Amino acid sequence: MKATKALKRLTHVEDLLSDVMERYSADAPEIRQQLLDAKAAVGRAKDAVKLQASSEKKSGRKKVGPKKAAVKVRRTKAAKKQRTAKRDYEK
């Protein structure tokens, strides 16, 4: 999976967890703590993906030599084909 797609999905998961935390009752602190831990874990995963993506970009660069000039080749014009017109058939 590409890093950008993984980051999108992790962001979506983080948003969902935030939404559940807002809606969940404050009467159950144990469950709320578990949701906070899950959100923190998703945040750490996002940081790891970002770090990996940035290191791949730096190491993946290759030295590129000068560009070669493209040689332009003129195309020869094709001979115009003679079509038979409707009036040629009437004769």
C-alpha positions as CSV (number, residue, x, y, z in Angstrom):
1,M,0.0,0.0,0.0
2,K,1.3,3.4,-0.8
3,A,2.1,5.8,2.0
4,T,-0.4,8.4,1.0
5,K,-3.2,5.9,1.0
6,A,-2.2,4.5,4.4
7,L,-2.1,8.0,5.8
8,K,-5.6,8.7,4.5
9,R,-6.9,5.5,6.1
10,L,-5.2,6.2,9.4
11,T,-6.6,9.7,9.4
12,H,-10.0,8.3,8.8
13,V,-9.6,5.9,11.7
14,E,-8.4,8.6,14.0
15,D,-11.5,10.7,13.1
16,L,-13.8,7.8,13.8
17,L,-12.2,7.2,17.2
18,S,-12.6,10.9,18.0
19,D,-16.2,10.7,17.1
20,V,-16.9,7.6,19.2
21,M,-15.1,9.3,22.1
22,E,-17.3,12.3,21.9
23,R,-20.5,10.3,21.8
24,Y,-19.5,7.7,24.4
25,S,-20.8,8.2,27.9
26,A,-18.4,9.7,30.4
27,D,-19.6,7.2,33.0
28,A,-17.3,4.4,31.8
29,P,-13.7,5.7,32.3
30,E,-12.1,2.4,31.5
31,I,-13.6,2.2,28.0
32,R,-12.8,5.9,27.4
33,Q,-9.2,5.2,28.4
34,Q,-9.0,2.3,25.9
35,L,-10.3,4.6,23.2
36,L,-7.6,7.2,24.1
37,D,-5.0,4.5,23.9
38,A,-6.2,3.4,20.5
39,K,-6.2,6.9,19.2
40,A,-2.6,7.4,20.5
41,A,-1.6,4.1,18.8
42,V,-3.1,5.4,15.5
43,G,-1.2,8.6,15.9
44,R,2.1,6.7,16.4
45,A,1.3,4.6,13.3
46,K,0.8,7.8,11.2
47,D,4.1,9.2,12.4
48,A,5.9,5.9,11.5
49,V,4.3,5.9,8.0
50,K,5.3,9.6,7.4
51,L,8.9,8.8,8.6
52,Q,9.1,5.8,6.3
53,A,7.7,7.7,3.3
54,S,10.1,10.6,3.8
55,S,13.2,8.3,4.1
56,E,12.1,6.5,0.9
57,K,11.9,9.7,-1.0
58,K,15.4,10.8,0.0
59,S,17.0,7.4,-0.7
60,G,15.1,6.9,-3.9
61,R,16.5,9.9,-5.8
62,K,18.9,9.0,-8.5
63,K,21.3,11.3,-10.2
64,V,20.0,12.2,-13.6
65,G,22.4,13.2,-16.4
66,P,21.7,15.9,-18.9
67,K,18.8,15.5,-21.2
68,K,19.6,14.6,-24.8
69,A,18.1,16.8,-27.4
70,A,15.3,15.1,-29.3
71,V,16.0,14.7,-33.0
72,K,13.1,16.1,-35.0
73,V,12.3,14.0,-38.1
74,R,10.0,15.5,-40.7
75,R,7.2,13.3,-41.8
76,T,6.6,13.0,-45.5
77,K,3.2,13.9,-46.6
78,A,1.2,11.0,-47.7
79,A,-0.2,11.2,-51.2
80,K,-3.8,12.3,-51.2
81,K,-5.9,9.4,-52.2
82,Q,-8.4,9.9,-55.0
83,R,-11.9,8.9,-54.0
84,T,-14.6,8.1,-56.3
85,A,-17.3,10.7,-56.2
86,K,-21.0,9.9,-56.5
87,R,-21.0,11.7,-59.9
88,D,-18.4,9.2,-61.3
89,Y,-20.8,6.3,-60.7
90,E,-23.6,8.0,-62.6
91,K,-21.9,8.1,-65.9
